Amino acid sequence: MDPDTGLEPRGKASLDHVLASEARAVWDGLKPGDVFALYQHQTGRAGRPLIEPKREQLAEALGVTGGDVRLARGDRIAQDVAFFYVPRGA
């Protein structure tokens, strides 16, 4: 999923974001072997951590554990962007 900024901020969703319910609907439609991927951009967090809070929020939305949500980053290219991905098991 490639929204403008990523998963909705808690309580502040807009059309720039993927709603937790939308993420879950896509996840529920995946087949075993598919991979769910979400682009996440850091905005307006005033230096607060991005990765772990969003990893936990996405895990909660998908109904998986935080350890199932994996991370891909390219810090040498862009430190404010992350890709979360979750392989769909059997």
PyMOL Python script that loads the backbone (N, CA, C, O; Angstrom):
from pymol import cmd

cmd.read_pdbstr("""\
ATOM      1  N   MET A   1       0.859  -1.161   0.000  1.00  0.00           N
ATOM      2  CA  MET A   1       0.000   0.000   0.000  1.00  0.00           C
ATOM      3  C   MET A   1       0.901   1.219   0.000  1.00  0.00           C
ATOM      4  O   MET A   1       1.916   1.260   0.695  1.00  0.00           O
ATOM      5  N   ASP A   2       0.518   2.206  -0.786  1.00  0.00           N
ATOM      6  CA  ASP A   2       1.359   3.390  -0.953  1.00  0.00           C
ATOM      7  C   ASP A   2       0.537   4.662  -0.775  1.00  0.00           C
ATOM      8  O   ASP A   2       0.215   5.336  -1.754  1.00  0.00           O
ATOM      9  N   PRO A   3       0.197   4.992   0.463  1.00  0.00           N
ATOM     10  CA  PRO A   3      -0.510   6.248   0.710  1.00  0.00           C
ATOM     11  C   PRO A   3       0.478   7.400   0.642  1.00  0.00           C
ATOM     12  O   PRO A   3       1.673   7.188   0.437  1.00  0.00           O
ATOM     13  N   ASP A   4      -0.013   8.607   0.812  1.00  0.00           N
ATOM     14  CA  ASP A   4       0.896   9.753   0.815  1.00  0.00           C
ATOM     15  C   ASP A   4       1.858   9.717   1.991  1.00  0.00           C
ATOM     16  O   ASP A   4       3.032  10.054   1.841  1.00  0.00           O
ATOM     17  N   THR A   5       1.374   9.313   3.158  1.00  0.00           N
ATOM     18  CA  THR A   5       2.236   9.365   4.336  1.00  0.00           C
ATOM     19  C   THR A   5       2.298   8.083   5.151  1.00  0.00           C
ATOM     20  O   THR A   5       3.191   7.957   5.990  1.00  0.00           O
ATOM     21  N   GLY A   6       1.411   7.135   4.955  1.00  0.00           N
ATOM     22  CA  GLY A   6       1.488   5.882   5.689  1.00  0.00           C
ATOM     23  C   GLY A   6       0.226   5.561   6.451  1.00  0.00           C
ATOM     24  O   GLY A   6      -0.858   6.043   6.123  1.00  0.00           O
ATOM     25  N   LEU A   7       0.381   4.745   7.468  1.00  0.00           N
ATOM     26  CA  LEU A   7      -0.737   4.325   8.302  1.00  0.00           C
ATOM     27  C   LEU A   7      -1.269   5.513   9.091  1.00  0.00           C
ATOM     28  O   LEU A   7      -0.505   6.365   9.544  1.00  0.00           O
ATOM     29  N   GLU A   8      -2.564   5.557   9.246  1.00  0.00           N
ATOM     30  CA  GLU A   8      -3.212   6.678   9.926  1.00  0.00           C
ATOM     31  C   GLU A   8      -2.601   6.962  11.297  1.00  0.00           C
ATOM     32  O   GLU A   8      -2.291   6.033  12.043  1.00  0.00           O
ATOM     33  N   PRO A   9      -2.427   8.234  11.631  1.00  0.00           N
ATOM     34  CA  PRO A   9      -2.065   8.548  13.017  1.00  0.00           C
ATOM     35  C   PRO A   9      -3.268   8.221  13.899  1.00  0.00           C
ATOM     36  O   PRO A   9      -4.412   8.412  13.486  1.00  0.00           O
ATOM     37  N   ARG A  10      -3.018   7.745  15.075  1.00  0.00           N
ATOM     38  CA  ARG A  10      -4.139   7.390  15.955  1.00  0.00           C
ATOM     39  C   ARG A  10      -5.011   8.619  16.200  1.00  0.00           C
ATOM     40  O   ARG A  10      -4.555   9.624  16.743  1.00  0.00           O
ATOM     41  N   GLY A  11      -6.280   8.517  15.787  1.00  0.00           N
ATOM     42  CA  GLY A  11      -7.239   9.588  16.016  1.00  0.00           C
ATOM     43  C   GLY A  11      -7.154  10.764  15.070  1.00  0.00           C
ATOM     44  O   GLY A  11      -7.857  11.754  15.270  1.00  0.00           O
ATOM     45  N   LYS A  12      -6.310  10.694  14.034  1.00  0.00           N
ATOM     46  CA  LYS A  12      -6.141  11.841  13.134  1.00  0.00           C
ATOM     47  C   LYS A  12      -6.090  11.404  11.675  1.00  0.00           C
ATOM     48  O   LYS A  12      -5.301  11.951  10.905  1.00  0.00           O
ATOM     49  N   ALA A  13      -6.884  10.463  11.286  1.00  0.00           N
ATOM     50  CA  ALA A  13      -6.844   9.945   9.925  1.00  0.00           C
ATOM     51  C   ALA A  13      -7.346  10.970   8.917  1.00  0.00           C
ATOM     52  O   ALA A  13      -8.237  11.768   9.209  1.00  0.00           O
ATOM     53  N   SER A  14      -6.757  10.931   7.732  1.00  0.00           N
ATOM     54  CA  SER A  14      -7.218  11.745   6.611  1.00  0.00           C
ATOM     55  C   SER A  14      -7.048  10.916   5.347  1.00  0.00           C
ATOM     56  O   SER A  14      -6.613   9.766   5.403  1.00  0.00           O
ATOM     57  N   LEU A  15      -7.391  11.502   4.217  1.00  0.00           N
ATOM     58  CA  LEU A  15      -7.254  10.798   2.948  1.00  0.00           C
ATOM     59  C   LEU A  15      -5.794  10.588   2.560  1.00  0.00           C
ATOM     60  O   LEU A  15      -5.515   9.869   1.600  1.00  0.00           O
ATOM     61  N   ASP A  16      -4.859  11.200   3.282  1.00  0.00           N
ATOM     62  CA  ASP A  16      -3.428  10.992   3.043  1.00  0.00           C
ATOM     63  C   ASP A  16      -2.942   9.669   3.638  1.00  0.00           C
ATOM     64  O   ASP A  16      -1.805   9.265   3.394  1.00  0.00           O
ATOM     65  N   HIS A  17      -3.773   9.005   4.398  1.00  0.00           N
ATOM     66  CA  HIS A  17      -3.363   7.829   5.154  1.00  0.00           C
ATOM     67  C   HIS A  17      -4.131   6.578   4.755  1.00  0.00           C
ATOM     68  O   HIS A  17      -5.214   6.641   4.173  1.00  0.00           O
ATOM     69  N   VAL A  18      -3.540   5.452   5.087  1.00  0.00           N
ATOM     70  CA  VAL A  18      -4.241   4.180   5.017  1.00  0.00           C
ATOM     71  C   VAL A  18      -4.901   3.984   6.376  1.00  0.00           C
ATOM     72  O   VAL A  18      -4.239   4.062   7.411  1.00  0.00           O
ATOM     73  N   LEU A  19      -6.184   3.734   6.369  1.00  0.00           N
ATOM     74  CA  LEU A  19      -6.885   3.447   7.612  1.00  0.00           C
ATOM     75  C   LEU A  19      -6.529   2.044   8.074  1.00  0.00           C
ATOM     76  O   LEU A  19      -6.252   1.167   7.254  1.00  0.00           O
ATOM     77  N   ALA A  20      -6.536   1.831   9.371  1.00  0.00           N
ATOM     78  CA  ALA A  20      -6.268   0.498   9.901  1.00  0.00           C
ATOM     79  C   ALA A  20      -7.258  -0.510   9.319  1.00  0.00           C
ATOM     80  O   ALA A  20      -6.888  -1.646   9.022  1.00  0.00           O
ATOM     81  N   SER A  21      -8.499  -0.099   9.157  1.00  0.00           N
ATOM     82  CA  SER A  21      -9.518  -0.997   8.599  1.00  0.00           C
ATOM     83  C   SER A  21      -9.218  -1.333   7.139  1.00  0.00           C
ATOM     84  O   SER A  21      -9.497  -2.449   6.700  1.00  0.00           O
ATOM     85  N   GLU A  22      -8.660  -0.397   6.384  1.00  0.00           N
ATOM     86  CA  GLU A  22      -8.288  -0.668   4.991  1.00  0.00           C
ATOM     87  C   GLU A  22      -7.121  -1.641   4.927  1.00  0.00           C
ATOM     88  O   GLU A  22      -7.110  -2.554   4.102  1.00  0.00           O
ATOM     89  N   ALA A  23      -6.143  -1.444   5.799  1.00  0.00           N
ATOM     90  CA  ALA A  23      -4.996  -2.360   5.841  1.00  0.00           C
ATOM     91  C   ALA A  23      -5.479  -3.766   6.146  1.00  0.00           C
ATOM     92  O   ALA A  23      -5.026  -4.731   5.531  1.00  0.00           O
ATOM     93  N   ARG A  24      -6.395  -3.884   7.092  1.00  0.00           N
ATOM     94  CA  ARG A  24      -6.909  -5.204   7.474  1.00  0.00           C
ATOM     95  C   ARG A  24      -7.683  -5.842   6.328  1.00  0.00           C
ATOM     96  O   ARG A  24      -7.580  -7.050   6.111  1.00  0.00           O
ATOM     97  N   ALA A  25      -8.454  -5.047   5.595  1.00  0.00           N
ATOM     98  CA  ALA A  25      -9.217  -5.585   4.467  1.00  0.00           C
ATOM     99  C   ALA A  25      -8.286  -6.145   3.393  1.00  0.00           C
ATOM    100  O   ALA A  25      -8.561  -7.202   2.824  1.00  0.00           O
ATOM    101  N   VAL A  26      -7.201  -5.453   3.118  1.00  0.00           N
ATOM    102  CA  VAL A  26      -6.227  -5.947   2.140  1.00  0.00           C
ATOM    103  C   VAL A  26      -5.571  -7.217   2.673  1.00  0.00           C
ATOM    104  O   VAL A  26      -5.456  -8.207   1.951  1.00  0.00           O
ATOM    105  N   TRP A  27      -5.140  -7.191   3.938  1.00  0.00           N
ATOM    106  CA  TRP A  27      -4.499  -8.346   4.567  1.00  0.00           C
ATOM    107  C   TRP A  27      -5.397  -9.578   4.495  1.00  0.00           C
ATOM    108  O   TRP A  27      -4.945 -10.673   4.159  1.00  0.00           O
ATOM    109  N   ASP A  28      -6.671  -9.382   4.814  1.00  0.00           N
ATOM    110  CA  ASP A  28      -7.613 -10.502   4.811  1.00  0.00           C
ATOM    111  C   ASP A  28      -7.811 -11.081   3.413  1.00  0.00           C
ATOM    112  O   ASP A  28      -8.184 -12.247   3.278  1.00  0.00           O
ATOM    113  N   GLY A  29      -7.569 -10.287   2.376  1.00  0.00           N
ATOM    114  CA  GLY A  29      -7.728 -10.748   1.013  1.00  0.00           C
ATOM    115  C   GLY A  29      -6.502 -11.422   0.421  1.00  0.00           C
ATOM    116  O   GLY A  29      -6.565 -11.953  -0.688  1.00  0.00           O
ATOM    117  N   LEU A  30      -5.384 -11.410   1.145  1.00  0.00           N
ATOM    118  CA  LEU A  30      -4.160 -12.022   0.629  1.00  0.00           C
ATOM    119  C   LEU A  30      -4.206 -13.541   0.742  1.00  0.00           C
ATOM    120  O   LEU A  30      -4.879 -14.104   1.605  1.00  0.00           O
ATOM    121  N   LYS A  31      -3.475 -14.179  -0.153  1.00  0.00           N
ATOM    122  CA  LYS A  31      -3.356 -15.643  -0.142  1.00  0.00           C
ATOM    123  C   LYS A  31      -2.021 -16.020   0.502  1.00  0.00           C
ATOM    124  O   LYS A  31      -1.109 -15.195   0.554  1.00  0.00           O
ATOM    125  N   PRO A  32      -1.894 -17.260   0.994  1.00  0.00           N
ATOM    126  CA  PRO A  32      -0.604 -17.714   1.515  1.00  0.00           C
ATOM    127  C   PRO A  32       0.494 -17.504   0.461  1.00  0.00           C
ATOM    128  O   PRO A  32       0.315 -17.824  -0.714  1.00  0.00           O
ATOM    129  N   GLY A  33       1.615 -16.967   0.903  1.00  0.00           N
ATOM    130  CA  GLY A  33       2.725 -16.682   0.003  1.00  0.00           C
ATOM    131  C   GLY A  33       2.746 -15.237  -0.478  1.00  0.00           C
ATOM    132  O   GLY A  33       3.778 -14.768  -0.957  1.00  0.00           O
ATOM    133  N   ASP A  34       1.614 -14.510  -0.359  1.00  0.00           N
ATOM    134  CA  ASP A  34       1.582 -13.091  -0.703  1.00  0.00           C
ATOM    135  C   ASP A  34       2.319 -12.301   0.378  1.00  0.00           C
ATOM    136  O   ASP A  34       2.546 -12.800   1.480  1.00  0.00           O
ATOM    137  N   VAL A  35       2.683 -11.080   0.052  1.00  0.00           N
ATOM    138  CA  VAL A  35       3.359 -10.204   1.011  1.00  0.00           C
ATOM    139  C   VAL A  35       2.625  -8.872   1.073  1.00  0.00           C
ATOM    140  O   VAL A  35       2.417  -8.225   0.047  1.00  0.00           O
ATOM    141  N   PHE A  36       2.238  -8.467   2.265  1.00  0.00           N
ATOM    142  CA  PHE A  36       1.645  -7.153   2.501  1.00  0.00           C
ATOM    143  C   PHE A  36       2.791  -6.177   2.708  1.00  0.00           C
ATOM    144  O   PHE A  36       3.694  -6.445   3.501  1.00  0.00           O
ATOM    145  N   ALA A  37       2.770  -5.042   2.004  1.00  0.00           N
ATOM    146  CA  ALA A  37       3.810  -4.026   2.172  1.00  0.00           C
ATOM    147  C   ALA A  37       3.160  -2.656   2.301  1.00  0.00           C
ATOM    148  O   ALA A  37       2.191  -2.349   1.607  1.00  0.00           O
ATOM    149  N   LEU A  38       3.701  -1.838   3.192  1.00  0.00           N
ATOM    150  CA  LEU A  38       3.163  -0.509   3.458  1.00  0.00           C
ATOM    151  C   LEU A  38       4.292   0.506   3.499  1.00  0.00           C
ATOM    152  O   LEU A  38       5.278   0.323   4.212  1.00  0.00           O
ATOM    153  N   TYR A  39       4.145   1.567   2.737  1.00  0.00           N
ATOM    154  CA  TYR A  39       5.070   2.706   2.763  1.00  0.00           C
ATOM    155  C   TYR A  39       4.713   3.576   3.956  1.00  0.00           C
ATOM    156  O   TYR A  39       3.542   3.895   4.161  1.00  0.00           O
ATOM    157  N   GLN A  40       5.708   3.963   4.745  1.00  0.00           N
ATOM    158  CA  GLN A  40       5.477   4.838   5.896  1.00  0.00           C
ATOM    159  C   GLN A  40       6.456   5.999   5.850  1.00  0.00           C
ATOM    160  O   GLN A  40       7.669   5.797   5.787  1.00  0.00           O
ATOM    161  N   HIS A  41       5.928   7.211   5.881  1.00  0.00           N
ATOM    162  CA  HIS A  41       6.745   8.428   5.854  1.00  0.00           C
ATOM    163  C   HIS A  41       6.606   9.129   7.196  1.00  0.00           C
ATOM    164  O   HIS A  41       5.502   9.246   7.728  1.00  0.00           O
ATOM    165  N   GLN A  42       7.704   9.588   7.734  1.00  0.00           N
ATOM    166  CA  GLN A  42       7.671  10.298   9.014  1.00  0.00           C
ATOM    167  C   GLN A  42       7.317  11.754   8.775  1.00  0.00           C
ATOM    168  O   GLN A  42       7.983  12.450   8.008  1.00  0.00           O
ATOM    169  N   THR A  43       6.274  12.204   9.430  1.00  0.00           N
ATOM    170  CA  THR A  43       5.867  13.604   9.329  1.00  0.00           C
ATOM    171  C   THR A  43       5.404  14.096  10.686  1.00  0.00           C
ATOM    172  O   THR A  43       4.735  13.361  11.412  1.00  0.00           O
ATOM    173  N   GLY A  44       5.737  15.294  11.034  1.00  0.00           N
ATOM    174  CA  GLY A  44       5.202  15.963  12.209  1.00  0.00           C
ATOM    175  C   GLY A  44       5.324  15.230  13.518  1.00  0.00           C
ATOM    176  O   GLY A  44       4.456  15.379  14.378  1.00  0.00           O
ATOM    177  N   ARG A  45       6.366  14.442  13.710  1.00  0.00           N
ATOM    178  CA  ARG A  45       6.490  13.679  14.953  1.00  0.00           C
ATOM    179  C   ARG A  45       7.408  14.363  15.963  1.00  0.00           C
ATOM    180  O   ARG A  45       7.617  13.841  17.058  1.00  0.00           O
ATOM    181  N   ALA A  46       7.951  15.508  15.612  1.00  0.00           N
ATOM    182  CA  ALA A  46       8.769  16.306  16.540  1.00  0.00           C
ATOM    183  C   ALA A  46       9.859  15.485  17.218  1.00  0.00           C
ATOM    184  O   ALA A  46      10.090  15.615  18.420  1.00  0.00           O
ATOM    185  N   GLY A  47      10.529  14.633  16.434  1.00  0.00           N
ATOM    186  CA  GLY A  47      11.638  13.862  16.961  1.00  0.00           C
ATOM    187  C   GLY A  47      11.254  12.584  17.690  1.00  0.00           C
ATOM    188  O   GLY A  47      12.132  11.848  18.140  1.00  0.00           O
ATOM    189  N   ARG A  48       9.964  12.307  17.817  1.00  0.00           N
ATOM    190  CA  ARG A  48       9.539  11.077  18.499  1.00  0.00           C
ATOM    191  C   ARG A  48       9.824   9.871  17.615  1.00  0.00           C
ATOM    192  O   ARG A  48       9.878  10.002  16.392  1.00  0.00           O
ATOM    193  N   PRO A  49      10.006   8.711  18.211  1.00  0.00           N
ATOM    194  CA  PRO A  49      10.295   7.504  17.431  1.00  0.00           C
ATOM    195  C   PRO A  49       9.188   7.194  16.425  1.00  0.00           C
ATOM    196  O   PRO A  49       8.009   7.438  16.682  1.00  0.00           O
ATOM    197  N   LEU A  50       9.591   6.653  15.280  1.00  0.00           N
ATOM    198  CA  LEU A  50       8.644   6.296  14.231  1.00  0.00           C
ATOM    199  C   LEU A  50       8.450   4.790  14.135  1.00  0.00           C
ATOM    200  O   LEU A  50       7.316   4.312  14.102  1.00  0.00           O
ATOM    201  N   ILE A  51       9.528   4.051  14.090  1.00  0.00           N
ATOM    202  CA  ILE A  51       9.475   2.646  13.691  1.00  0.00           C
ATOM    203  C   ILE A  51       8.651   1.779  14.635  1.00  0.00           C
ATOM    204  O   ILE A  51       7.662   1.184  14.206  1.00  0.00           O
ATOM    205  N   GLU A  52       9.020   1.693  15.880  1.00  0.00           N
ATOM    206  CA  GLU A  52       8.332   0.756  16.782  1.00  0.00           C
ATOM    207  C   GLU A  52       6.861   1.097  17.009  1.00  0.00           C
ATOM    208  O   GLU A  52       6.027   0.192  16.990  1.00  0.00           O
ATOM    209  N   PRO A  53       6.511   2.370  17.224  1.00  0.00           N
ATOM    210  CA  PRO A  53       5.077   2.652  17.382  1.00  0.00           C
ATOM    211  C   PRO A  53       4.257   2.276  16.142  1.00  0.00           C
ATOM    212  O   PRO A  53       3.156   1.741  16.277  1.00  0.00           O
ATOM    213  N   LYS A  54       4.766   2.543  14.959  1.00  0.00           N
ATOM    214  CA  LYS A  54       4.033   2.202  13.736  1.00  0.00           C
ATOM    215  C   LYS A  54       4.040   0.699  13.491  1.00  0.00           C
ATOM    216  O   LYS A  54       3.060   0.151  12.987  1.00  0.00           O
ATOM    217  N   ARG A  55       5.130   0.032  13.838  1.00  0.00           N
ATOM    218  CA  ARG A  55       5.169  -1.429  13.709  1.00  0.00           C
ATOM    219  C   ARG A  55       4.074  -2.056  14.575  1.00  0.00           C
ATOM    220  O   ARG A  55       3.352  -2.943  14.118  1.00  0.00           O
ATOM    221  N   GLU A  56       3.952  -1.605  15.802  1.00  0.00           N
ATOM    222  CA  GLU A  56       2.931  -2.138  16.711  1.00  0.00           C
ATOM    223  C   GLU A  56       1.525  -1.778  16.238  1.00  0.00           C
ATOM    224  O   GLU A  56       0.614  -2.602  16.324  1.00  0.00           O
ATOM    225  N   GLN A  57       1.341  -0.567  15.745  1.00  0.00           N
ATOM    226  CA  GLN A  57       0.032  -0.155  15.251  1.00  0.00           C
ATOM    227  C   GLN A  57      -0.377  -0.992  14.044  1.00  0.00           C
ATOM    228  O   GLN A  57      -1.533  -1.400  13.940  1.00  0.00           O
ATOM    229  N   LEU A  58       0.556  -1.250  13.134  1.00  0.00           N
ATOM    230  CA  LEU A  58       0.252  -2.063  11.962  1.00  0.00           C
ATOM    231  C   LEU A  58      -0.034  -3.508  12.372  1.00  0.00           C
ATOM    232  O   LEU A  58      -0.968  -4.123  11.858  1.00  0.00           O
ATOM    233  N   ALA A  59       0.760  -4.047  13.287  1.00  0.00           N
ATOM    234  CA  ALA A  59       0.520  -5.412  13.769  1.00  0.00           C
ATOM    235  C   ALA A  59      -0.879  -5.529  14.353  1.00  0.00           C
ATOM    236  O   ALA A  59      -1.586  -6.502  14.093  1.00  0.00           O
ATOM    237  N   GLU A  60      -1.273  -4.550  15.132  1.00  0.00           N
ATOM    238  CA  GLU A  60      -2.609  -4.537  15.728  1.00  0.00           C
ATOM    239  C   GLU A  60      -3.680  -4.488  14.634  1.00  0.00           C
ATOM    240  O   GLU A  60      -4.675  -5.209  14.706  1.00  0.00           O
ATOM    241  N   ALA A  61      -3.480  -3.647  13.633  1.00  0.00           N
ATOM    242  CA  ALA A  61      -4.456  -3.519  12.542  1.00  0.00           C
ATOM    243  C   ALA A  61      -4.611  -4.830  11.775  1.00  0.00           C
ATOM    244  O   ALA A  61      -5.719  -5.196  11.384  1.00  0.00           O
ATOM    245  N   LEU A  62      -3.498  -5.539  11.559  1.00  0.00           N
ATOM    246  CA  LEU A  62      -3.537  -6.775  10.788  1.00  0.00           C
ATOM    247  C   LEU A  62      -3.892  -7.995  11.620  1.00  0.00           C
ATOM    248  O   LEU A  62      -4.233  -9.044  11.074  1.00  0.00           O
ATOM    249  N   GLY A  63      -3.812  -7.865  12.938  1.00  0.00           N
ATOM    250  CA  GLY A  63      -4.091  -9.002  13.814  1.00  0.00           C
ATOM    251  C   GLY A  63      -2.931  -9.972  13.874  1.00  0.00           C
ATOM    252  O   GLY A  63      -3.137 -11.180  13.997  1.00  0.00           O
ATOM    253  N   VAL A  64      -1.699  -9.455  13.786  1.00  0.00           N
ATOM    254  CA  VAL A  64      -0.491 -10.278  13.877  1.00  0.00           C
ATOM    255  C   VAL A  64       0.348  -9.752  15.039  1.00  0.00           C
ATOM    256  O   VAL A  64      -0.009  -8.748  15.655  1.00  0.00           O
ATOM    257  N   THR A  65       1.453 -10.417  15.340  1.00  0.00           N
ATOM    258  CA  THR A  65       2.339  -9.913  16.386  1.00  0.00           C
ATOM    259  C   THR A  65       3.320  -8.908  15.785  1.00  0.00           C
ATOM    260  O   THR A  65       3.578  -8.923  14.582  1.00  0.00           O
ATOM    261  N   GLY A  66       3.862  -8.040  16.633  1.00  0.00           N
ATOM    262  CA  GLY A  66       4.828  -7.051  16.169  1.00  0.00           C
ATOM    263  C   GLY A  66       6.043  -7.684  15.527  1.00  0.00           C
ATOM    264  O   GLY A  66       6.640  -7.106  14.619  1.00  0.00           O
ATOM    265  N   GLY A  67       6.416  -8.874  15.990  1.00  0.00           N
ATOM    266  CA  GLY A  67       7.562  -9.569  15.420  1.00  0.00           C
ATOM    267  C   GLY A  67       7.322 -10.056  14.003  1.00  0.00           C
ATOM    268  O   GLY A  67       8.276 -10.328  13.273  1.00  0.00           O
ATOM    269  N   ASP A  68       6.054 -10.170  13.599  1.00  0.00           N
ATOM    270  CA  ASP A  68       5.728 -10.582  12.232  1.00  0.00           C
ATOM    271  C   ASP A  68       5.916  -9.448  11.233  1.00  0.00           C
ATOM    272  O   ASP A  68       6.104  -9.691  10.041  1.00  0.00           O
ATOM    273  N   VAL A  69       5.866  -8.210  11.718  1.00  0.00           N
ATOM    274  CA  VAL A  69       5.985  -7.043  10.849  1.00  0.00           C
ATOM    275  C   VAL A  69       7.469  -6.731  10.666  1.00  0.00           C
ATOM    276  O   VAL A  69       8.162  -6.354  11.611  1.00  0.00           O
ATOM    277  N   ARG A  70       7.931  -6.894   9.451  1.00  0.00           N
ATOM    278  CA  ARG A  70       9.349  -6.689   9.143  1.00  0.00           C
ATOM    279  C   ARG A  70       9.575  -5.292   8.577  1.00  0.00           C
ATOM    280  O   ARG A  70       8.630  -4.600   8.198  1.00  0.00           O
ATOM    281  N   LEU A  71      10.826  -4.896   8.527  1.00  0.00           N
ATOM    282  CA  LEU A  71      11.178  -3.531   8.149  1.00  0.00           C
ATOM    283  C   LEU A  71      12.229  -3.518   7.051  1.00  0.00           C
ATOM    284  O   LEU A  71      13.195  -4.280   7.088  1.00  0.00           O
ATOM    285  N   ALA A  72      12.028  -2.644   6.077  1.00  0.00           N
ATOM    286  CA  ALA A  72      13.039  -2.378   5.052  1.00  0.00           C
ATOM    287  C   ALA A  72      13.263  -0.878   5.035  1.00  0.00           C
ATOM    288  O   ALA A  72      12.310  -0.101   4.972  1.00  0.00           O
ATOM    289  N   ARG A  73      14.532  -0.469   5.090  1.00  0.00           N
ATOM    290  CA  ARG A  73      14.883   0.961   5.085  1.00  0.00           C
ATOM    291  C   ARG A  73      16.140   1.170   4.274  1.00  0.00           C
ATOM    292  O   ARG A  73      16.919   0.243   4.051  1.00  0.00           O
ATOM    293  N   GLY A  74      16.323   2.384   3.842  1.00  0.00           N
ATOM    294  CA  GLY A  74      17.544   2.799   3.164  1.00  0.00           C
ATOM    295  C   GLY A  74      18.011   4.100   3.773  1.00  0.00           C
ATOM    296  O   GLY A  74      17.917   5.152   3.142  1.00  0.00           O
ATOM    297  N   ASP A  75      18.518   4.040   5.005  1.00  0.00           N
ATOM    298  CA  ASP A  75      18.867   5.244   5.754  1.00  0.00           C
ATOM    299  C   ASP A  75      19.879   6.132   5.048  1.00  0.00           C
ATOM    300  O   ASP A  75      19.894   7.345   5.263  1.00  0.00           O
ATOM    301  N   ARG A  76      20.720   5.550   4.214  1.00  0.00           N
ATOM    302  CA  ARG A  76      21.690   6.391   3.500  1.00  0.00           C
ATOM    303  C   ARG A  76      21.013   7.212   2.410  1.00  0.00           C
ATOM    304  O   ARG A  76      21.568   8.205   1.940  1.00  0.00           O
ATOM    305  N   ILE A  77      19.821   6.800   2.012  1.00  0.00           N
ATOM    306  CA  ILE A  77      19.087   7.509   0.967  1.00  0.00           C
ATOM    307  C   ILE A  77      18.020   8.420   1.575  1.00  0.00           C
ATOM    308  O   ILE A  77      17.928   9.593   1.215  1.00  0.00           O
ATOM    309  N   ALA A  78      17.216   7.883   2.492  1.00  0.00           N
ATOM    310  CA  ALA A  78      16.119   8.648   3.097  1.00  0.00           C
ATOM    311  C   ALA A  78      15.861   8.131   4.499  1.00  0.00           C
ATOM    312  O   ALA A  78      15.407   7.000   4.672  1.00  0.00           O
ATOM    313  N   GLN A  79      16.145   8.947   5.500  1.00  0.00           N
ATOM    314  CA  GLN A  79      15.981   8.527   6.886  1.00  0.00           C
ATOM    315  C   GLN A  79      14.554   8.686   7.394  1.00  0.00           C
ATOM    316  O   GLN A  79      14.237   8.239   8.496  1.00  0.00           O
ATOM    317  N   ASP A  80      13.697   9.313   6.610  1.00  0.00           N
ATOM    318  CA  ASP A  80      12.324   9.546   7.055  1.00  0.00           C
ATOM    319  C   ASP A  80      11.314   8.623   6.361  1.00  0.00           C
ATOM    320  O   ASP A  80      10.110   8.880   6.391  1.00  0.00           O
ATOM    321  N   VAL A  81      11.811   7.552   5.739  1.00  0.00           N
ATOM    322  CA  VAL A  81      10.948   6.618   5.022  1.00  0.00           C
ATOM    323  C   VAL A  81      11.231   5.193   5.504  1.00  0.00           C
ATOM    324  O   VAL A  81      12.380   4.812   5.728  1.00  0.00           O
ATOM    325  N   ALA A  82      10.165   4.425   5.657  1.00  0.00           N
ATOM    326  CA  ALA A  82      10.292   3.017   6.014  1.00  0.00           C
ATOM    327  C   ALA A  82       9.254   2.228   5.221  1.00  0.00           C
ATOM    328  O   ALA A  82       8.198   2.749   4.863  1.00  0.00           O
ATOM    329  N   PHE A  83       9.568   0.984   4.960  1.00  0.00           N
ATOM    330  CA  PHE A  83       8.628   0.057   4.356  1.00  0.00           C
ATOM    331  C   PHE A  83       8.427  -1.091   5.342  1.00  0.00           C
ATOM    332  O   PHE A  83       9.377  -1.782   5.708  1.00  0.00           O
ATOM    333  N   PHE A  84       7.195  -1.281   5.761  1.00  0.00           N
ATOM    334  CA  PHE A  84       6.865  -2.425   6.593  1.00  0.00           C
ATOM    335  C   PHE A  84       6.319  -3.513   5.682  1.00  0.00           C
ATOM    336  O   PHE A  84       5.582  -3.224   4.739  1.00  0.00           O
ATOM    337  N   TYR A  85       6.674  -4.762   5.958  1.00  0.00           N
ATOM    338  CA  TYR A  85       6.129  -5.844   5.156  1.00  0.00           C
ATOM    339  C   TYR A  85       5.882  -7.059   6.043  1.00  0.00           C
ATOM    340  O   TYR A  85       6.568  -7.292   7.038  1.00  0.00           O
ATOM    341  N   VAL A  86       4.861  -7.828   5.631  1.00  0.00           N
ATOM    342  CA  VAL A  86       4.448  -9.002   6.395  1.00  0.00           C
ATOM    343  C   VAL A  86       4.105 -10.104   5.394  1.00  0.00           C
ATOM    344  O   VAL A  86       3.135  -9.976   4.647  1.00  0.00           O
ATOM    345  N   PRO A  87       4.879 -11.173   5.371  1.00  0.00           N
ATOM    346  CA  PRO A  87       4.515 -12.312   4.515  1.00  0.00           C
ATOM    347  C   PRO A  87       3.252 -12.990   5.061  1.00  0.00           C
ATOM    348  O   PRO A  87       3.100 -13.171   6.269  1.00  0.00           O
ATOM    349  N   ARG A  88       2.373 -13.349   4.164  1.00  0.00           N
ATOM    350  CA  ARG A  88       1.141 -14.040   4.568  1.00  0.00           C
ATOM    351  C   ARG A  88       1.409 -15.530   4.620  1.00  0.00           C
ATOM    352  O   ARG A  88       1.712 -16.149   3.599  1.00  0.00           O
ATOM    353  N   GLY A  89       1.299 -16.108   5.805  1.00  0.00           N
ATOM    354  CA  GLY A  89       1.536 -17.536   5.977  1.00  0.00           C
ATOM    355  C   GLY A  89       0.322 -18.362   5.606  1.00  0.00           C
ATOM    356  O   GLY A  89      -0.675 -17.849   5.099  1.00  0.00           O
ATOM    357  N   ALA A  90       0.431 -19.643   5.869  1.00  0.00           N
ATOM    358  CA  ALA A  90      -0.672 -20.574   5.542  1.00  0.00           C
ATOM    359  C   ALA A  90      -1.851 -20.375   6.458  1.00  0.00           C
ATOM    360  O   ALA A  90      -2.859 -21.069   6.326  1.00  0.00           O
TER     361      ALA A  90
END
""", "prot")
cmd.dss("prot")
cmd.show_as("cartoon", "prot")
cmd.util.cbc("prot")
cmd.orient("prot")
